[in-house]
Amino acid sequence: MMLAKQAIDRGASPWTGTFFANLWLALIWVGVAIVRGEVIPVEAWDNAASIGLLFVLGQLFTYLAFQFGDVSVATPVFGVKVLMVAALTSLLAGIDVPGIVWAAGAMACVGIILIQWSGGRSAADAAPSRRGLTIMLALAAAFCLSLFDVSLQKWAGNWNSYSFLPVMFGAAGLVSIVFLPKVDGPKRLRELKATKWMLGGTLLMAIQAMSMCFSLAEFGDAPRINIVYALRGLWGVILAWLLARTLGSNEASLSRAVMLRRLVGAILLTAAVLMAIMA
């Protein structure tokens, strides 16, 4: 996301990131299917396509929350995904979630908020209508991605992951074609000097999505996986601080109060991961 942000800051469309990330995923997994010569039966394609649609919708609402809402409000709201996954796992998948995992999820949620909430807000950000829009979009994104995680765990568990994921990501790639009118072409990216940032960032996003989705499809246990995955907030803060000068970000100028708040959040998040793993 840090690399993609460099491209967006140079004028590239945020929709370009979504499209290219899904394109990488579709190409990689379709390639896997061609090499193996096997996919799930046609009668299971509707489940795979539905999950792929949830994946795209989650991305869409995320970008809308950042584009039309307030980043300082949206980012902490995304943290509730950890608790949403635990609730949906219990309600839809019929899997009992241990109390310690619920506690770890709540702790991780608080840790994410402390790590990613800068605390700054402009006069425009303070508008109640804008905050309301931000919260609704962020909650929609969190719900779609939570439902995606639980559905993937439930439906992909009946099939070989290497056969299920190509259909799912192939469907996500096809749905992403609707973004083409808002996607920057190769010539536009070259003019903005954003090509390497966009391609590098979206390829890395595709790799992390592959890892997350394969873990959910192959091993299940969506609540614990999401708690561990929440550590990305900590890695993001550390990388942003270390690469502040290289990428020209403002992380190096953050106040001591913000850094202390993030330190507390990191401690809570690490404790939550340890609790979930040991549960």
C-alpha positions as CSV (number, residue, x, y, z in Angstrom):
1,M,0.0,0.0,0.0
2,M,2.9,2.4,0.7
3,L,4.2,1.8,-2.9
4,A,0.8,2.2,-4.4
5,K,0.3,5.4,-2.4
6,Q,3.4,6.8,-4.1
7,A,1.7,6.2,-7.5
8,I,-1.6,7.7,-6.3
9,D,0.2,10.8,-4.9
10,R,1.7,11.3,-8.4
11,G,-1.8,11.4,-9.9
12,A,-2.7,7.8,-10.6
13,S,-6.2,6.7,-10.0
14,P,-6.9,4.6,-6.9
15,W,-9.0,2.3,-9.1
16,T,-5.9,1.4,-11.0
17,G,-4.5,-0.3,-7.8
18,T,-7.6,-2.4,-7.4
19,F,-7.7,-3.5,-11.0
20,F,-4.1,-4.4,-11.3
21,A,-4.0,-6.3,-7.9
22,N,-7.0,-8.4,-9.1
23,L,-5.4,-8.8,-12.5
24,W,-2.2,-10.2,-10.9
25,L,-4.3,-12.6,-8.8
26,A,-6.4,-13.8,-11.7
27,L,-3.3,-14.4,-13.9
28,I,-1.4,-16.2,-11.2
29,W,-4.2,-18.5,-10.2
30,V,-5.4,-19.2,-13.7
31,G,-1.8,-20.1,-14.5
32,V,-1.8,-22.6,-11.5
33,A,-5.0,-24.1,-12.9
34,I,-3.5,-24.5,-16.4
35,V,-0.3,-26.1,-15.0
36,R,-2.3,-28.5,-12.8
37,G,-5.0,-29.1,-15.3
38,E,-7.7,-29.1,-12.7
39,V,-10.4,-26.8,-11.2
40,I,-13.5,-27.4,-9.1
41,P,-16.6,-28.9,-10.8
42,V,-18.8,-26.4,-12.6
43,E,-21.6,-26.9,-10.1
44,A,-19.4,-25.3,-7.4
45,W,-18.5,-22.3,-9.6
46,D,-21.4,-20.2,-8.2
47,N,-20.0,-20.4,-4.7
48,A,-16.5,-19.5,-5.9
49,A,-17.8,-16.6,-8.0
50,S,-19.9,-15.3,-5.0
51,I,-16.8,-15.2,-2.8
52,G,-14.8,-13.5,-5.5
53,L,-17.5,-10.8,-5.7
54,L,-17.3,-10.3,-2.0
55,F,-13.6,-9.8,-2.3
56,V,-14.0,-7.1,-5.0
57,L,-16.8,-5.4,-3.1
58,G,-14.6,-5.2,0.0
59,Q,-11.9,-3.6,-2.0
60,L,-14.4,-1.2,-3.6
61,F,-15.8,0.0,-0.3
62,T,-12.3,0.4,1.1
63,Y,-11.2,2.7,-1.7
64,L,-14.5,4.6,-1.5
65,A,-14.0,5.2,2.2
66,F,-10.5,6.6,1.6
67,Q,-11.5,8.6,-1.5
68,F,-14.7,10.2,-0.3
69,G,-14.4,9.9,3.5
70,D,-11.8,10.7,6.1
71,V,-8.8,8.5,6.4
72,S,-8.4,9.4,10.1
73,V,-11.9,8.0,10.7
74,A,-12.0,5.1,8.2
75,T,-8.8,3.3,9.2
76,P,-9.7,2.6,12.9
77,V,-13.2,1.5,11.8
78,F,-11.6,-1.2,9.6
79,G,-10.3,-2.7,12.8
80,V,-13.7,-4.1,13.8
81,K,-13.2,-6.7,11.0
82,V,-11.4,-8.9,13.6
83,L,-14.6,-9.0,15.7
84,M,-16.9,-9.3,12.7
85,V,-15.0,-12.4,11.6
86,A,-15.4,-14.0,15.0
87,A,-19.1,-13.3,15.1
88,L,-19.8,-14.5,11.5
89,T,-17.7,-17.6,12.1
90,S,-20.0,-18.5,15.0
91,L,-23.2,-17.5,13.3
92,L,-22.7,-18.7,9.7
93,A,-20.1,-21.5,10.0
94,G,-21.5,-22.9,13.2
95,I,-18.1,-23.0,14.7
96,D,-17.8,-22.2,18.4
97,V,-15.2,-19.4,19.0
98,P,-13.4,-19.8,22.4
99,G,-13.8,-16.9,24.8
100,I,-10.1,-16.2,24.8
101,V,-10.2,-15.7,21.0
102,W,-13.0,-13.2,21.5
103,A,-11.0,-11.4,24.1
104,A,-7.9,-11.4,21.8
105,G,-10.1,-10.1,19.0
106,A,-11.3,-7.2,21.1
107,M,-7.7,-6.4,22.2
108,A,-6.5,-6.6,18.6
109,C,-9.3,-4.2,17.6
110,V,-8.2,-1.6,20.2
111,G,-4.6,-2.1,19.2
112,I,-5.3,-1.4,15.6
113,I,-7.2,1.8,16.5
114,L,-4.3,3.0,18.6
115,I,-1.7,2.1,16.0
116,Q,-3.4,3.6,12.9
117,W,-5.3,6.6,14.3
118,S,-3.2,9.7,13.8
119,G,-5.5,11.8,15.9
120,G,-5.4,14.7,13.5
121,R,-8.4,16.2,11.9
122,S,-9.0,19.2,9.6
123,A,-12.1,21.4,9.7
124,A,-13.5,19.6,6.7
125,D,-12.9,16.3,8.5
126,A,-15.0,17.4,11.4
127,A,-18.2,17.6,9.4
128,P,-20.7,15.1,10.9
129,S,-22.1,14.1,7.5
130,R,-18.6,13.3,6.2
131,R,-17.8,11.3,9.3
132,G,-21.1,9.4,8.9
133,L,-20.3,8.6,5.2
134,T,-16.8,7.4,6.2
135,I,-18.1,5.1,8.9
136,M,-20.8,3.6,6.7
137,L,-18.3,2.9,3.8
138,A,-15.7,1.5,6.2
139,L,-18.2,-0.7,7.9
140,A,-19.4,-2.0,4.5
141,A,-15.9,-2.8,3.6
142,A,-15.2,-4.6,6.9
143,F,-18.4,-6.6,6.6
144,C,-17.8,-7.7,3.0
145,L,-14.3,-8.8,3.7
146,S,-15.3,-10.5,7.0
147,L,-18.1,-12.4,5.1
148,F,-15.5,-13.2,2.4
149,D,-13.1,-14.7,5.0
150,V,-15.8,-16.9,6.6
151,S,-17.4,-17.9,3.3
152,L,-14.0,-18.9,1.9
153,Q,-13.2,-21.0,5.0
154,K,-16.6,-22.7,4.8
155,W,-16.9,-23.4,1.1
156,A,-13.3,-23.8,0.0
157,G,-12.8,-26.4,2.8
158,N,-14.8,-28.9,0.7
159,W,-12.4,-28.7,-2.2
160,N,-8.7,-28.7,-3.0
161,S,-7.5,-25.1,-2.5
162,Y,-5.4,-25.2,-5.7
163,S,-8.6,-26.0,-7.6
164,F,-11.0,-23.6,-5.8
165,L,-8.9,-20.4,-5.8
166,P,-8.3,-20.2,-9.5
167,V,-12.1,-20.0,-10.1
168,M,-12.6,-17.6,-7.3
169,F,-9.9,-15.2,-8.4
170,G,-10.7,-15.6,-12.0
171,A,-14.2,-14.4,-11.2
172,A,-12.8,-11.5,-9.2
173,G,-10.6,-10.5,-12.2
174,L,-13.6,-10.6,-14.6
175,V,-15.7,-8.5,-12.2
176,S,-12.9,-5.9,-12.0
177,I,-13.2,-5.2,-15.7
178,V,-16.0,-2.8,-14.8
179,F,-13.3,-0.6,-13.2
180,L,-11.6,-0.1,-16.6
181,P,-13.1,3.3,-17.4
182,K,-11.4,4.6,-14.2
183,V,-8.1,2.8,-14.7
184,D,-5.0,4.6,-15.9
185,G,-3.4,3.1,-19.0
186,P,0.4,2.3,-19.4
187,K,1.0,5.6,-21.2
188,R,-0.7,7.6,-18.4
189,L,1.3,5.8,-15.7
190,R,4.6,6.6,-17.6
191,E,3.7,10.2,-17.9
192,L,3.1,10.4,-14.2
193,K,6.3,8.4,-13.5
194,A,4.2,6.1,-11.4
195,T,4.6,2.8,-13.3
196,K,7.1,1.1,-11.0
197,W,5.3,2.2,-7.9
198,M,1.9,1.0,-9.1
199,L,3.1,-2.4,-10.5
200,G,5.4,-3.1,-7.5
201,G,2.7,-2.1,-5.0
202,T,-0.1,-4.1,-6.7
203,L,2.1,-7.2,-7.1
204,L,2.9,-7.2,-3.4
205,M,-0.7,-6.7,-2.6
206,A,-1.6,-9.7,-4.8
207,I,1.1,-11.8,-3.0
208,Q,-0.3,-10.9,0.5
209,A,-3.9,-11.7,-0.7
210,M,-2.7,-15.0,-2.1
211,S,-1.1,-15.9,1.2
212,M,-4.1,-14.8,3.3
213,C,-6.7,-16.6,1.0
214,F,-4.7,-19.8,0.8
215,S,-4.4,-19.9,4.6
216,L,-8.1,-19.5,5.0
217,A,-9.0,-22.0,2.2
218,E,-6.5,-24.6,3.3
219,F,-6.5,-24.4,7.1
220,G,-9.7,-22.4,8.1
221,D,-9.7,-20.8,11.6
222,A,-10.6,-17.4,10.2
223,P,-10.8,-15.7,13.7
224,R,-7.2,-16.6,14.6
225,I,-5.8,-15.9,11.1
226,N,-7.4,-12.4,11.2
227,I,-5.9,-11.6,14.6
228,V,-2.4,-12.6,13.3
229,Y,-3.0,-10.8,10.0
230,A,-3.8,-7.7,12.0
231,L,-0.1,-7.4,12.7
232,R,0.1,-5.7,9.3
233,G,-0.8,-2.5,11.1
234,L,2.3,-2.8,13.2
235,W,4.5,-3.7,10.2
236,G,3.0,-0.7,8.3
237,V,3.9,1.7,11.1
238,I,7.5,0.4,11.4
239,L,8.1,0.4,7.6
240,A,6.5,3.9,7.3
241,W,8.8,5.2,9.9
242,L,12.0,3.5,8.5
243,L,11.2,4.6,4.9
244,A,9.9,8.0,5.7
245,R,12.8,9.9,4.1
246,T,13.0,7.5,1.1
247,L,9.3,7.8,0.3
248,G,8.9,11.4,1.3
249,S,6.1,10.6,3.9
250,N,5.5,12.6,7.1
251,E,5.9,9.7,9.5
252,A,9.2,11.2,10.8
253,S,7.5,14.3,11.9
254,L,4.8,12.7,14.1
255,S,4.4,13.9,17.7
256,R,5.6,12.0,20.7
257,A,2.0,11.4,21.8
258,V,1.1,9.7,18.5
259,M,4.2,7.5,18.7
260,L,3.5,6.5,22.4
261,R,-0.1,5.7,21.4
262,R,1.1,3.5,18.6
263,L,3.6,1.8,21.0
264,V,0.7,0.9,23.3
265,G,-1.3,-0.3,20.4
266,A,1.6,-2.5,19.2
267,I,1.9,-4.0,22.7
268,L,-1.9,-4.8,22.8
269,L,-1.8,-6.2,19.3
270,T,1.2,-8.5,20.0
271,A,-0.5,-9.7,23.2
272,A,-3.6,-10.5,21.3
273,V,-1.7,-12.6,18.7
274,L,0.0,-14.5,21.5
275,M,-3.4,-15.2,23.2
276,A,-5.0,-16.3,20.0
277,I,-2.1,-18.7,19.1
278,M,-2.0,-20.2,22.6
279,A,-5.8,-20.6,22.9
